[in-house]
C-alpha cells in the first residue's frame, strides 16, 4: 500500500502535489485580486479544503 501522500491521482500527480498546486494558485489569485474574499480566491480555497480533508482521511485510515 502506498503512503497517502504518494497516492497517485490523475496523470501521475500525487495528492500532496495537487495540494501544493492549489496553494500556489490560491496565492497567485490573491495577489491578482488583492482580496481574500474574491469569488475566485474563495473557490480555490474551497477546493484546497476538500483536498486537505481527503489527505487527512487517507492518513487517518492508513495510520489505523
N, CA, C and O atoms as a Maestro MAE file, in Angstrom:
{
 s_m_m2io_version
 :::
 2.0.0
}

f_m_ct {
 s_m_title
 :::
 protein
 m_atom[256] {
  # First column is atom index #
  i_m_mmod_type
  r_m_x_coord
  r_m_y_coord
  r_m_z_coord
  i_m_residue_number
  s_m_chain_name
  s_m_pdb_residue_name
  s_m_pdb_atom_name
  i_m_atomic_number
  :::
  1 25 0.845 -1.190 0.000 1 A "UNK " " N  " 7
  2 3 0.000 0.000 0.000 1 A "UNK " " CA " 6
  3 2 0.883 1.243 0.000 1 A "UNK " " C  " 6
  4 15 1.821 1.350 0.790 1 A "UNK " " O  " 8
  5 25 0.570 2.191 -0.903 2 A "UNK " " N  " 7
  6 3 1.359 3.414 -0.966 2 A "UNK " " CA " 6
  7 2 1.052 4.313 0.224 2 A "UNK " " C  " 6
  8 15 -0.030 4.251 0.807 2 A "UNK " " O  " 8
  9 25 2.018 5.143 0.571 3 A "UNK " " N  " 7
  10 3 1.780 6.160 1.588 3 A "UNK " " CA " 6
  11 2 0.713 7.110 1.054 3 A "UNK " " C  " 6
  12 15 0.675 7.361 -0.150 3 A "UNK " " O  " 8
  13 25 -0.163 7.652 1.920 4 A "UNK " " N  " 7
  14 3 -1.234 8.530 1.450 4 A "UNK " " CA " 6
  15 2 -0.732 9.724 0.648 4 A "UNK " " C  " 6
  16 15 -1.342 10.100 -0.353 4 A "UNK " " O  " 8
  17 25 0.362 10.314 1.074 5 A "UNK " " N  " 7
  18 3 0.857 11.497 0.378 5 A "UNK " " CA " 6
  19 2 1.478 11.160 -0.972 5 A "UNK " " C  " 6
  20 15 1.777 12.060 -1.757 5 A "UNK " " O  " 8
  21 25 1.675 9.871 -1.249 6 A "UNK " " N  " 7
  22 3 2.222 9.485 -2.545 6 A "UNK " " CA " 6
  23 2 1.190 8.758 -3.400 6 A "UNK " " C  " 6
  24 15 1.507 8.296 -4.496 6 A "UNK " " O  " 8
  25 25 -0.053 8.652 -2.900 7 A "UNK " " N  " 7
  26 3 -1.092 8.009 -3.697 7 A "UNK " " CA " 6
  27 2 -1.238 8.770 -5.005 7 A "UNK " " C  " 6
  28 15 -1.358 9.995 -5.011 7 A "UNK " " O  " 8
  29 25 -1.228 8.041 -6.108 8 A "UNK " " N  " 7
  30 3 -1.272 8.661 -7.430 8 A "UNK " " CA " 6
  31 2 -2.693 9.010 -7.820 8 A "UNK " " C  " 6
  32 15 -3.628 8.235 -7.617 8 A "UNK " " O  " 8
  33 25 -2.828 10.198 -8.386 9 A "UNK " " N  " 7
  34 3 -4.113 10.617 -8.927 9 A "UNK " " CA " 6
  35 2 -3.859 11.220 -10.294 9 A "UNK " " C  " 6
  36 15 -2.785 11.766 -10.547 9 A "UNK " " O  " 8
  37 25 -4.814 11.128 -11.152 10 A "UNK " " N  " 7
  38 3 -4.682 11.759 -12.459 10 A "UNK " " CA " 6
  39 2 -3.457 11.293 -13.212 10 A "UNK " " C  " 6
  40 15 -3.111 10.112 -13.183 10 A "UNK " " O  " 8
  41 25 -2.809 12.209 -13.877 11 A "UNK " " N  " 7
  42 3 -1.634 11.911 -14.693 11 A "UNK " " CA " 6
  43 2 -0.369 11.902 -13.844 11 A "UNK " " C  " 6
  44 15 0.466 12.801 -13.944 11 A "UNK " " O  " 8
  45 25 -0.239 10.894 -13.025 12 A "UNK " " N  " 7
  46 3 0.973 10.690 -12.233 12 A "UNK " " CA " 6
  47 2 1.224 11.812 -11.232 12 A "UNK " " C  " 6
  48 15 2.373 12.094 -10.892 12 A "UNK " " O  " 8
  49 25 0.179 12.441 -10.770 13 A "UNK " " N  " 7
  50 3 0.271 13.528 -9.796 13 A "UNK " " CA " 6
  51 2 -0.142 12.969 -8.434 13 A "UNK " " C  " 6
  52 15 -1.109 12.212 -8.348 13 A "UNK " " O  " 8
  53 25 0.565 13.325 -7.392 14 A "UNK " " N  " 7
  54 3 0.173 12.860 -6.064 14 A "UNK " " CA " 6
  55 2 -0.815 13.843 -5.441 14 A "UNK " " C  " 6
  56 15 -0.909 14.995 -5.865 14 A "UNK " " O  " 8
  57 25 -1.532 13.387 -4.454 15 A "UNK " " N  " 7
  58 3 -2.451 14.244 -3.729 15 A "UNK " " CA " 6
  59 2 -1.690 15.412 -3.107 15 A "UNK " " C  " 6
  60 15 -2.178 16.541 -3.125 15 A "UNK " " O  " 8
  61 25 -0.516 15.161 -2.565 16 A "UNK " " N  " 7
  62 3 0.298 16.237 -1.987 16 A "UNK " " CA " 6
  63 2 0.694 17.249 -3.065 16 A "UNK " " C  " 6
  64 15 0.716 18.452 -2.807 16 A "UNK " " O  " 8
  65 25 1.006 16.767 -4.270 17 A "UNK " " N  " 7
  66 3 1.329 17.671 -5.373 17 A "UNK " " CA " 6
  67 2 0.132 18.552 -5.727 17 A "UNK " " C  " 6
  68 15 0.277 19.748 -5.980 17 A "UNK " " O  " 8
  69 25 -1.036 17.946 -5.740 18 A "UNK " " N  " 7
  70 3 -2.242 18.698 -6.071 18 A "UNK " " CA " 6
  71 2 -2.525 19.762 -5.011 18 A "UNK " " C  " 6
  72 15 -2.933 20.876 -5.343 18 A "UNK " " O  " 8
  73 25 -2.313 19.428 -3.751 19 A "UNK " " N  " 7
  74 3 -2.489 20.400 -2.666 19 A "UNK " " CA " 6
  75 2 -1.507 21.550 -2.839 19 A "UNK " " C  " 6
  76 15 -1.885 22.715 -2.719 19 A "UNK " " O  " 8
  77 25 -0.260 21.231 -3.120 20 A "UNK " " N  " 7
  78 3 0.751 22.278 -3.331 20 A "UNK " " CA " 6
  79 2 0.373 23.183 -4.500 20 A "UNK " " C  " 6
  80 15 0.524 24.402 -4.424 20 A "UNK " " O  " 8
  81 25 -0.117 22.580 -5.578 21 A "UNK " " N  " 7
  82 3 -0.518 23.360 -6.745 21 A "UNK " " CA " 6
  83 2 -1.695 24.284 -6.428 21 A "UNK " " C  " 6
  84 15 -1.709 25.439 -6.854 21 A "UNK " " O  " 8
  85 25 -2.666 23.787 -5.693 22 A "UNK " " N  " 7
  86 3 -3.800 24.630 -5.305 22 A "UNK " " CA " 6
  87 2 -3.358 25.772 -4.391 22 A "UNK " " C  " 6
  88 15 -3.864 26.888 -4.510 22 A "UNK " " O  " 8
  89 25 -2.435 25.511 -3.495 23 A "UNK " " N  " 7
  90 3 -1.908 26.589 -2.638 23 A "UNK " " CA " 6
  91 2 -1.226 27.659 -3.478 23 A "UNK " " C  " 6
  92 15 -1.408 28.855 -3.253 23 A "UNK " " O  " 8
  93 25 -0.438 27.210 -4.450 24 A "UNK " " N  " 7
  94 3 0.257 28.160 -5.321 24 A "UNK " " CA " 6
  95 2 -0.751 28.992 -6.117 24 A "UNK " " C  " 6
  96 15 -0.614 30.210 -6.224 24 A "UNK " " O  " 8
  97 25 -1.756 28.329 -6.670 25 A "UNK " " N  " 7
  98 3 -2.765 29.031 -7.459 25 A "UNK " " CA " 6
  99 2 -3.574 30.006 -6.606 25 A "UNK " " C  " 6
  100 15 -3.912 31.101 -7.056 25 A "UNK " " O  " 8
  101 25 -3.882 29.604 -5.380 26 A "UNK " " N  " 7
  102 3 -4.627 30.490 -4.495 26 A "UNK " " CA " 6
  103 2 -3.813 31.735 -4.167 26 A "UNK " " C  " 6
  104 15 -4.354 32.840 -4.140 26 A "UNK " " O  " 8
  105 25 -2.524 31.564 -3.918 27 A "UNK " " N  " 7
  106 3 -1.650 32.706 -3.636 27 A "UNK " " CA " 6
  107 2 -1.586 33.644 -4.829 27 A "UNK " " C  " 6
  108 15 -1.701 34.860 -4.675 27 A "UNK " " O  " 8
  109 25 -1.403 33.082 -6.015 28 A "UNK " " N  " 7
  110 3 -1.359 33.905 -7.222 28 A "UNK " " CA " 6
  111 2 -2.664 34.665 -7.427 28 A "UNK " " C  " 6
  112 15 -2.656 35.846 -7.774 28 A "UNK " " O  " 8
  113 25 -3.764 33.993 -7.213 29 A "UNK " " N  " 7
  114 3 -5.075 34.624 -7.399 29 A "UNK " " CA " 6
  115 2 -5.290 35.729 -6.375 29 A "UNK " " C  " 6
  116 15 -5.832 36.784 -6.703 29 A "UNK " " O  " 8
  117 25 -4.865 35.491 -5.133 30 A "UNK " " N  " 7
  118 3 -4.969 36.536 -4.109 30 A "UNK " " CA " 6
  119 2 -4.158 37.764 -4.511 30 A "UNK " " C  " 6
  120 15 -4.638 38.890 -4.386 30 A "UNK " " O  " 8
  121 25 -2.937 37.557 -4.990 31 A "UNK " " N  " 7
  122 3 -2.094 38.690 -5.392 31 A "UNK " " CA " 6
  123 2 -2.719 39.461 -6.552 31 A "UNK " " C  " 6
  124 15 -2.600 40.684 -6.623 31 A "UNK " " O  " 8
  125 25 -3.374 38.757 -7.445 32 A "UNK " " N  " 7
  126 3 -4.032 39.402 -8.584 32 A "UNK " " CA " 6
  127 2 -5.279 40.168 -8.129 32 A "UNK " " C  " 6
  128 15 -5.489 41.315 -8.524 32 A "UNK " " O  " 8
  129 25 -6.095 39.529 -7.302 33 A "UNK " " N  " 7
  130 3 -7.369 40.116 -6.868 33 A "UNK " " CA " 6
  131 2 -7.216 41.094 -5.696 33 A "UNK " " C  " 6
  132 15 -8.057 41.971 -5.499 33 A "UNK " " O  " 8
  133 25 -6.143 40.935 -4.926 34 A "UNK " " N  " 7
  134 3 -5.904 41.733 -3.722 34 A "UNK " " CA " 6
  135 2 -7.067 41.625 -2.730 34 A "UNK " " C  " 6
  136 15 -7.457 42.598 -2.086 34 A "UNK " " O  " 8
  137 25 -7.600 40.410 -2.633 35 A "UNK " " N  " 7
  138 3 -8.727 40.175 -1.732 35 A "UNK " " CA " 6
  139 2 -8.787 38.695 -1.370 35 A "UNK " " C  " 6
  140 15 -8.700 37.820 -2.231 35 A "UNK " " O  " 8
  141 25 -8.940 38.441 -0.069 36 A "UNK " " N  " 7
  142 3 -9.123 37.064 0.382 36 A "UNK " " CA " 6
  143 2 -10.537 36.577 0.096 36 A "UNK " " C  " 6
  144 15 -10.787 35.372 0.058 36 A "UNK " " O  " 8
  145 25 -11.458 37.508 -0.103 37 A "UNK " " N  " 7
  146 3 -12.859 37.131 -0.243 37 A "UNK " " CA " 6
  147 2 -13.379 37.212 -1.677 37 A "UNK " " C  " 6
  148 15 -14.581 37.078 -1.903 37 A "UNK " " O  " 8
  149 25 -12.499 37.428 -2.638 38 A "UNK " " N  " 7
  150 3 -12.961 37.407 -4.030 38 A "UNK " " CA " 6
  151 2 -13.457 36.001 -4.345 38 A "UNK " " C  " 6
  152 15 -12.970 35.022 -3.780 38 A "UNK " " O  " 8
  153 25 -14.427 35.906 -5.249 39 A "UNK " " N  " 7
  154 3 -15.020 34.603 -5.558 39 A "UNK " " CA " 6
  155 2 -13.982 33.620 -6.080 39 A "UNK " " C  " 6
  156 15 -14.030 32.437 -5.742 39 A "UNK " " O  " 8
  157 25 -13.047 34.088 -6.899 40 A "UNK " " N  " 7
  158 3 -12.043 33.180 -7.463 40 A "UNK " " CA " 6
  159 2 -11.110 32.632 -6.376 40 A "UNK " " C  " 6
  160 15 -10.751 31.455 -6.407 40 A "UNK " " O  " 8
  161 25 -10.721 33.467 -5.428 41 A "UNK " " N  " 7
  162 3 -9.868 33.010 -4.321 41 A "UNK " " CA " 6
  163 2 -10.653 32.047 -3.431 41 A "UNK " " C  " 6
  164 15 -10.122 31.025 -2.996 41 A "UNK " " O  " 8
  165 25 -11.910 32.374 -3.164 42 A "UNK " " N  " 7
  166 3 -12.737 31.518 -2.314 42 A "UNK " " CA " 6
  167 2 -12.962 30.149 -2.962 42 A "UNK " " C  " 6
  168 15 -12.956 29.132 -2.268 42 A "UNK " " O  " 8
  169 25 -13.159 30.113 -4.275 43 A "UNK " " N  " 7
  170 3 -13.378 28.838 -4.961 43 A "UNK " " CA " 6
  171 2 -12.139 27.945 -4.858 43 A "UNK " " C  " 6
  172 15 -12.253 26.752 -4.579 43 A "UNK " " O  " 8
  173 25 -10.967 28.520 -5.080 44 A "UNK " " N  " 7
  174 3 -9.731 27.742 -4.949 44 A "UNK " " CA " 6
  175 2 -9.555 27.282 -3.504 44 A "UNK " " C  " 6
  176 15 -9.137 26.152 -3.254 44 A "UNK " " O  " 8
  177 25 -9.874 28.154 -2.565 45 A "UNK " " N  " 7
  178 3 -9.768 27.818 -1.148 45 A "UNK " " CA " 6
  179 2 -10.668 26.631 -0.792 45 A "UNK " " C  " 6
  180 15 -10.258 25.743 -0.046 45 A "UNK " " O  " 8
  181 25 -11.893 26.618 -1.327 46 A "UNK " " N  " 7
  182 3 -12.803 25.501 -1.065 46 A "UNK " " CA " 6
  183 2 -12.261 24.200 -1.659 46 A "UNK " " C  " 6
  184 15 -12.339 23.146 -1.028 46 A "UNK " " O  " 8
  185 25 -11.715 24.276 -2.863 47 A "UNK " " N  " 7
  186 3 -11.125 23.087 -3.484 47 A "UNK " " CA " 6
  187 2 -9.942 22.589 -2.662 47 A "UNK " " C  " 6
  188 15 -9.777 21.386 -2.460 47 A "UNK " " O  " 8
  189 25 -9.118 23.529 -2.190 48 A "UNK " " N  " 7
  190 3 -7.974 23.182 -1.357 48 A "UNK " " CA " 6
  191 2 -8.437 22.515 -0.061 48 A "UNK " " C  " 6
  192 15 -7.858 21.513 0.359 48 A "UNK " " O  " 8
  193 25 -9.457 23.053 0.563 49 A "UNK " " N  " 7
  194 3 -10.002 22.452 1.792 49 A "UNK " " CA " 6
  195 2 -10.425 21.004 1.556 49 A "UNK " " C  " 6
  196 15 -10.133 20.125 2.366 49 A "UNK " " O  " 8
  197 25 -11.118 20.763 0.438 50 A "UNK " " N  " 7
  198 3 -11.561 19.399 0.142 50 A "UNK " " CA " 6
  199 2 -10.371 18.457 -0.038 50 A "UNK " " C  " 6
  200 15 -10.396 17.323 0.440 50 A "UNK " " O  " 8
  201 25 -9.331 18.927 -0.726 51 A "UNK " " N  " 7
  202 3 -8.142 18.085 -0.940 51 A "UNK " " CA " 6
  203 2 -7.406 17.820 0.367 51 A "UNK " " C  " 6
  204 15 -6.927 16.709 0.594 51 A "UNK " " O  " 8
  205 25 -7.312 18.821 1.219 52 A "UNK " " N  " 7
  206 3 -6.655 18.633 2.518 52 A "UNK " " CA " 6
  207 2 -7.462 17.644 3.361 52 A "UNK " " C  " 6
  208 15 -6.884 16.786 4.028 52 A "UNK " " O  " 8
  209 25 -8.784 17.756 3.337 53 A "UNK " " N  " 7
  210 3 -9.636 16.803 4.065 53 A "UNK " " CA " 6
  211 2 -9.434 15.390 3.536 53 A "UNK " " C  " 6
  212 15 -9.351 14.440 4.315 53 A "UNK " " O  " 8
  213 25 -9.354 15.246 2.220 54 A "UNK " " N  " 7
  214 3 -9.106 13.937 1.614 54 A "UNK " " CA " 6
  215 2 -7.761 13.381 2.080 54 A "UNK " " C  " 6
  216 15 -7.658 12.206 2.432 54 A "UNK " " O  " 8
  217 25 -6.744 14.220 2.081 55 A "UNK " " N  " 7
  218 3 -5.414 13.825 2.523 55 A "UNK " " CA " 6
  219 2 -5.449 13.358 3.978 55 A "UNK " " C  " 6
  220 15 -4.864 12.333 4.328 55 A "UNK " " O  " 8
  221 25 -6.145 14.128 4.819 56 A "UNK " " N  " 7
  222 3 -6.222 13.781 6.233 56 A "UNK " " CA " 6
  223 2 -6.985 12.466 6.434 56 A "UNK " " C  " 6
  224 15 -6.596 11.652 7.272 56 A "UNK " " O  " 8
  225 25 -8.063 12.253 5.676 57 A "UNK " " N  " 7
  226 3 -8.800 10.993 5.775 57 A "UNK " " CA " 6
  227 2 -7.908 9.820 5.390 57 A "UNK " " C  " 6
  228 15 -7.909 8.789 6.063 57 A "UNK " " O  " 8
  229 25 -7.150 9.975 4.312 58 A "UNK " " N  " 7
  230 3 -6.244 8.910 3.883 58 A "UNK " " CA " 6
  231 2 -5.194 8.630 4.949 58 A "UNK " " C  " 6
  232 15 -4.883 7.469 5.215 58 A "UNK " " O  " 8
  233 25 -4.649 9.662 5.556 59 A "UNK " " N  " 7
  234 3 -3.656 9.469 6.618 59 A "UNK " " CA " 6
  235 2 -4.282 8.793 7.833 59 A "UNK " " C  " 6
  236 15 -3.645 7.947 8.459 59 A "UNK " " O  " 8
  237 25 -5.512 9.148 8.175 60 A "UNK " " N  " 7
  238 3 -6.184 8.550 9.321 60 A "UNK " " CA " 6
  239 2 -6.409 7.063 9.081 60 A "UNK " " C  " 6
  240 15 -6.141 6.244 9.960 60 A "UNK " " O  " 8
  241 25 -6.895 6.713 7.907 61 A "UNK " " N  " 7
  242 3 -7.145 5.313 7.570 61 A "UNK " " CA " 6
  243 2 -5.829 4.546 7.524 61 A "UNK " " C  " 6
  244 15 -5.746 3.417 8.008 61 A "UNK " " O  " 8
  245 25 -4.824 5.146 6.953 62 A "UNK " " N  " 7
  246 3 -3.512 4.488 6.801 62 A "UNK " " CA " 6
  247 2 -2.866 4.229 8.176 62 A "UNK " " C  " 6
  248 15 -2.220 3.200 8.372 62 A "UNK " " O  " 8
  249 25 -3.039 5.147 9.110 63 A "UNK " " N  " 7
  250 3 -2.383 5.045 10.421 63 A "UNK " " CA " 6
  251 2 -3.176 4.246 11.431 63 A "UNK " " C  " 6
  252 15 -2.758 4.153 12.585 63 A "UNK " " O  " 8
  253 25 -4.284 3.674 11.055 64 A "UNK " " N  " 7
  254 3 -5.085 2.876 11.994 64 A "UNK " " CA " 6
  255 2 -4.438 1.552 12.230 64 A "UNK " " C  " 6
  256 15 -4.960 0.737 12.990 64 A "UNK " " O  " 8
  :::
 }
 m_bond[255] {
  # First column is bond index #
  i_m_from
  i_m_to
  i_m_order
  :::
  1 1 2 1
  2 2 3 1
  3 3 4 2
  4 3 5 1
  5 5 6 1
  6 6 7 1
  7 7 8 2
  8 7 9 1
  9 9 10 1
  10 10 11 1
  11 11 12 2
  12 11 13 1
  13 13 14 1
  14 14 15 1
  15 15 16 2
  16 15 17 1
  17 17 18 1
  18 18 19 1
  19 19 20 2
  20 19 21 1
  21 21 22 1
  22 22 23 1
  23 23 24 2
  24 23 25 1
  25 25 26 1
  26 26 27 1
  27 27 28 2
  28 27 29 1
  29 29 30 1
  30 30 31 1
  31 31 32 2
  32 31 33 1
  33 33 34 1
  34 34 35 1
  35 35 36 2
  36 35 37 1
  37 37 38 1
  38 38 39 1
  39 39 40 2
  40 39 41 1
  41 41 42 1
  42 42 43 1
  43 43 44 2
  44 43 45 1
  45 45 46 1
  46 46 47 1
  47 47 48 2
  48 47 49 1
  49 49 50 1
  50 50 51 1
  51 51 52 2
  52 51 53 1
  53 53 54 1
  54 54 55 1
  55 55 56 2
  56 55 57 1
  57 57 58 1
  58 58 59 1
  59 59 60 2
  60 59 61 1
  61 61 62 1
  62 62 63 1
  63 63 64 2
  64 63 65 1
  65 65 66 1
  66 66 67 1
  67 67 68 2
  68 67 69 1
  69 69 70 1
  70 70 71 1
  71 71 72 2
  72 71 73 1
  73 73 74 1
  74 74 75 1
  75 75 76 2
  76 75 77 1
  77 77 78 1
  78 78 79 1
  79 79 80 2
  80 79 81 1
  81 81 82 1
  82 82 83 1
  83 83 84 2
  84 83 85 1
  85 85 86 1
  86 86 87 1
  87 87 88 2
  88 87 89 1
  89 89 90 1
  90 90 91 1
  91 91 92 2
  92 91 93 1
  93 93 94 1
  94 94 95 1
  95 95 96 2
  96 95 97 1
  97 97 98 1
  98 98 99 1
  99 99 100 2
  100 99 101 1
  101 101 102 1
  102 102 103 1
  103 103 104 2
  104 103 105 1
  105 105 106 1
  106 106 107 1
  107 107 108 2
  108 107 109 1
  109 109 110 1
  110 110 111 1
  111 111 112 2
  112 111 113 1
  113 113 114 1
  114 114 115 1
  115 115 116 2
  116 115 117 1
  117 117 118 1
  118 118 119 1
  119 119 120 2
  120 119 121 1
  121 121 122 1
  122 122 123 1
  123 123 124 2
  124 123 125 1
  125 125 126 1
  126 126 127 1
  127 127 128 2
  128 127 129 1
  129 129 130 1
  130 130 131 1
  131 131 132 2
  132 131 133 1
  133 133 134 1
  134 134 135 1
  135 135 136 2
  136 135 137 1
  137 137 138 1
  138 138 139 1
  139 139 140 2
  140 139 141 1
  141 141 142 1
  142 142 143 1
  143 143 144 2
  144 143 145 1
  145 145 146 1
  146 146 147 1
  147 147 148 2
  148 147 149 1
  149 149 150 1
  150 150 151 1
  151 151 152 2
  152 151 153 1
  153 153 154 1
  154 154 155 1
  155 155 156 2
  156 155 157 1
  157 157 158 1
  158 158 159 1
  159 159 160 2
  160 159 161 1
  161 161 162 1
  162 162 163 1
  163 163 164 2
  164 163 165 1
  165 165 166 1
  166 166 167 1
  167 167 168 2
  168 167 169 1
  169 169 170 1
  170 170 171 1
  171 171 172 2
  172 171 173 1
  173 173 174 1
  174 174 175 1
  175 175 176 2
  176 175 177 1
  177 177 178 1
  178 178 179 1
  179 179 180 2
  180 179 181 1
  181 181 182 1
  182 182 183 1
  183 183 184 2
  184 183 185 1
  185 185 186 1
  186 186 187 1
  187 187 188 2
  188 187 189 1
  189 189 190 1
  190 190 191 1
  191 191 192 2
  192 191 193 1
  193 193 194 1
  194 194 195 1
  195 195 196 2
  196 195 197 1
  197 197 198 1
  198 198 199 1
  199 199 200 2
  200 199 201 1
  201 201 202 1
  202 202 203 1
  203 203 204 2
  204 203 205 1
  205 205 206 1
  206 206 207 1
  207 207 208 2
  208 207 209 1
  209 209 210 1
  210 210 211 1
  211 211 212 2
  212 211 213 1
  213 213 214 1
  214 214 215 1
  215 215 216 2
  216 215 217 1
  217 217 218 1
  218 218 219 1
  219 219 220 2
  220 219 221 1
  221 221 222 1
  222 222 223 1
  223 223 224 2
  224 223 225 1
  225 225 226 1
  226 226 227 1
  227 227 228 2
  228 227 229 1
  229 229 230 1
  230 230 231 1
  231 231 232 2
  232 231 233 1
  233 233 234 1
  234 234 235 1
  235 235 236 2
  236 235 237 1
  237 237 238 1
  238 238 239 1
  239 239 240 2
  240 239 241 1
  241 241 242 1
  242 242 243 1
  243 243 244 2
  244 243 245 1
  245 245 246 1
  246 246 247 1
  247 247 248 2
  248 247 249 1
  249 249 250 1
  250 250 251 1
  251 251 252 2
  252 251 253 1
  253 253 254 1
  254 254 255 1
  255 255 256 2
  :::
 }
}
